[in-house]
Amino acid sequence: MKFPSHNFQICTSLLFSTLVMTGSTFAQVEHAPLPAQATETSATTEKRPAKVLFEEARSYVDKKFAEFNKQKIAYDQKLETKTKQEQRELAAKYAAA
């Protein structure tokens, strides 16, 4: 199919300007900081010795369950799973420090 040269130039110009406008829109999007950057910031603020951090992470579940017993919260499998997940997250945070 042959286009007259005038129509071809118009179509090409429209396509090019659409691409340029789309590209500039994407360039203006702000990006959230990467998780690694946030981890580095928290790692530099921790001043306690590694032994203290390790002991805190290790005893996390015991302390939480002592609190639950004190509050007379009944045992729940979901609560145990959630508490152990929190312990893993705390340990990972401290390991990054």
Phi and psi in degrees as GROMACS dihedral restraints (atoms count N, CA, C in turn):
[ dihedral_restraints ]
;  ai    aj    ak    al  type     phi  dphi    fc
    3     4     5     6     1   -99.7    20    10
    4     5     6     7     1   133.6    20    10
    6     7     8     9     1  -100.5    20    10
    7     8     9    10     1   141.2    20    10
    9    10    11    12     1   -63.5    20    10
   10    11    12    13     1   146.4    20    10
   12    13    14    15     1   -60.2    20    10
   13    14    15    16     1   -32.2    20    10
   15    16    17    18     1   -67.5    20    10
   16    17    18    19     1   -45.8    20    10
   18    19    20    21     1   -65.1    20    10
   19    20    21    22     1   -38.2    20    10
   21    22    23    24     1   -62.9    20    10
   22    23    24    25     1   -41.8    20    10
   24    25    26    27     1   -65.3    20    10
   25    26    27    28     1   -39.4    20    10
   27    28    29    30     1   -65.4    20    10
   28    29    30    31     1   -46.5    20    10
   30    31    32    33     1   -62.0    20    10
   31    32    33    34     1   -44.1    20    10
   33    34    35    36     1   -63.3    20    10
   34    35    36    37     1   -41.8    20    10
   36    37    38    39     1   -63.9    20    10
   37    38    39    40     1   -43.0    20    10
   39    40    41    42     1   -63.8    20    10
   40    41    42    43     1   -43.9    20    10
   42    43    44    45     1   -62.4    20    10
   43    44    45    46     1   -45.4    20    10
   45    46    47    48     1   -63.5    20    10
   46    47    48    49     1   -44.5    20    10
   48    49    50    51     1   -67.1    20    10
   49    50    51    52     1   -34.3    20    10
   51    52    53    54     1   -64.6    20    10
   52    53    54    55     1   -43.3    20    10
   54    55    56    57     1   -63.7    20    10
   55    56    57    58     1   -40.8    20    10
   57    58    59    60     1   -65.3    20    10
   58    59    60    61     1   -43.5    20    10
   60    61    62    63     1   -66.2    20    10
   61    62    63    64     1   -39.5    20    10
   63    64    65    66     1   -65.1    20    10
   64    65    66    67     1   -43.3    20    10
   66    67    68    69     1   -63.0    20    10
   67    68    69    70     1   -39.9    20    10
   69    70    71    72     1   -70.9    20    10
   70    71    72    73     1   -28.5    20    10
   72    73    74    75     1   -66.9    20    10
   73    74    75    76     1   -43.1    20    10
   75    76    77    78     1   -68.4    20    10
   76    77    78    79     1   -30.7    20    10
   78    79    80    81     1   -68.5    20    10
   79    80    81    82     1   -20.8    20    10
   81    82    83    84     1   -90.5    20    10
   82    83    84    85     1    -2.3    20    10
   84    85    86    87     1   -74.9    20    10
   85    86    87    88     1   130.0    20    10
   87    88    89    90     1   -85.0    20    10
   88    89    90    91     1   142.8    20    10
   90    91    92    93     1  -106.3    20    10
   91    92    93    94     1   142.5    20    10
   93    94    95    96     1   -72.1    20    10
   94    95    96    97     1   152.1    20    10
   96    97    98    99     1   -63.4    20    10
   97    98    99   100     1   147.4    20    10
   99   100   101   102     1   -71.3    20    10
  100   101   102   103     1   148.4    20    10
  102   103   104   105     1   -57.1    20    10
  103   104   105   106     1   -32.8    20    10
  105   106   107   108     1   -63.4    20    10
  106   107   108   109     1   -36.3    20    10
  108   109   110   111     1   -65.9    20    10
  109   110   111   112     1   -41.1    20    10
  111   112   113   114     1   -65.4    20    10
  112   113   114   115     1   -38.8    20    10
  114   115   116   117     1   -64.7    20    10
  115   116   117   118     1   -40.7    20    10
  117   118   119   120     1   -63.1    20    10
  118   119   120   121     1   -39.2    20    10
  120   121   122   123     1   -64.4    20    10
  121   122   123   124     1   -46.2    20    10
  123   124   125   126     1   -69.7    20    10
  124   125   126   127     1   -30.4    20    10
  126   127   128   129     1   -68.4    20    10
  127   128   129   130     1   -33.9    20    10
  129   130   131   132     1   -78.6    20    10
  130   131   132   133     1   -18.1    20    10
  132   133   134   135     1   -88.1    20    10
  133   134   135   136     1   -14.5    20    10
  135   136   137   138     1   -79.9    20    10
  136   137   138   139     1   121.6    20    10
  138   139   140   141     1  -110.8    20    10
  139   140   141   142     1    -8.5    20    10
  141   142   143   144     1   -74.1    20    10
  142   143   144   145     1   152.3    20    10
  144   145   146   147     1   -64.1    20    10
  145   146   147   148     1   153.9    20    10
  147   148   149   150     1   -58.4    20    10
  148   149   150   151     1   -37.3    20    10
  150   151   152   153     1   -61.2    20    10
  151   152   153   154     1   -40.1    20    10
  153   154   155   156     1   -67.4    20    10
  154   155   156   157     1   -43.2    20    10
  156   157   158   159     1   -62.6    20    10
  157   158   159   160     1   -44.0    20    10
  159   160   161   162     1   -60.5    20    10
  160   161   162   163     1   -46.3    20    10
  162   163   164   165     1   -65.0    20    10
  163   164   165   166     1   -38.8    20    10
  165   166   167   168     1   -64.2    20    10
  166   167   168   169     1   -44.8    20    10
  168   169   170   171     1   -66.4    20    10
  169   170   171   172     1   -39.6    20    10
  171   172   173   174     1   -64.8    20    10
  172   173   174   175     1   -39.1    20    10
  174   175   176   177     1   -92.9    20    10
  175   176   177   178     1     5.8    20    10
  177   178   179   180     1   -56.1    20    10
  178   179   180   181     1   -49.9    20    10
  180   181   182   183     1   -64.0    20    10
  181   182   183   184     1   -43.1    20    10
  183   184   185   186     1   -59.9    20    10
  184   185   186   187     1   -44.4    20    10
  186   187   188   189     1   -65.2    20    10
  187   188   189   190     1   -42.0    20    10
  189   190   191   192     1   -63.8    20    10
  190   191   192   193     1   -43.0    20    10
  192   193   194   195     1   -69.8    20    10
  193   194   195   196     1   -30.1    20    10
  195   196   197   198     1   -64.7    20    10
  196   197   198   199     1   -39.8    20    10
  198   199   200   201     1   -63.9    20    10
  199   200   201   202     1   -43.8    20    10
  201   202   203   204     1   -61.4    20    10
  202   203   204   205     1   -41.6    20    10
  204   205   206   207     1   -64.6    20    10
  205   206   207   208     1   -40.7    20    10
  207   208   209   210     1   -63.2    20    10
  208   209   210   211     1   -36.9    20    10
  210   211   212   213     1   -84.8    20    10
  211   212   213   214     1     0.4    20    10
  213   214   215   216     1    57.1    20    10
  214   215   216   217     1    42.6    20    10
  216   217   218   219     1   -86.3    20    10
  217   218   219   220     1   127.1    20    10
  219   220   221   222     1   -66.8    20    10
  220   221   222   223     1   150.3    20    10
  222   223   224   225     1   -62.4    20    10
  223   224   225   226     1   138.3    20    10
  225   226   227   228     1  -144.1    20    10
  226   227   228   229     1   130.7    20    10
  228   229   230   231     1   -59.4    20    10
  229   230   231   232     1   -40.0    20    10
  231   232   233   234     1   -65.0    20    10
  232   233   234   235     1   -39.4    20    10
  234   235   236   237     1   -64.9    20    10
  235   236   237   238     1   -40.6    20    10
  237   238   239   240     1   -62.8    20    10
  238   239   240   241     1   -45.8    20    10
  240   241   242   243     1   -61.1    20    10
  241   242   243   244     1   -43.8    20    10
  243   244   245   246     1   -63.7    20    10
  244   245   246   247     1   -42.9    20    10
  246   247   248   249     1   -64.7    20    10
  247   248   249   250     1   -41.0    20    10
  249   250   251   252     1   -67.4    20    10
  250   251   252   253     1   -35.1    20    10
  252   253   254   255     1   -64.8    20    10
  253   254   255   256     1   -41.5    20    10
  255   256   257   258     1   -61.0    20    10
  256   257   258   259     1   -38.8    20    10
  258   259   260   261     1   -63.0    20    10
  259   260   261   262     1   -43.7    20    10
  261   262   263   264     1   -63.1    20    10
  262   263   264   265     1   -41.2    20    10
  264   265   266   267     1   -64.6    20    10
  265   266   267   268     1   -41.4    20    10
  267   268   269   270     1   -63.6    20    10
  268   269   270   271     1   -43.7    20    10
  270   271   272   273     1   -62.4    20    10
  271   272   273   274     1   -40.4    20    10
  273   274   275   276     1   -66.2    20    10
  274   275   276   277     1   -40.0    20    10
  276   277   278   279     1   -62.5    20    10
  277   278   279   280     1   -46.0    20    10
  279   280   281   282     1   -68.2    20    10
  280   281   282   283     1   -34.8    20    10
  282   283   284   285     1   -64.6    20    10
  283   284   285   286     1   -35.2    20    10
  285   286   287   288     1   -67.3    20    10
  286   287   288   289     1   -30.7    20    10
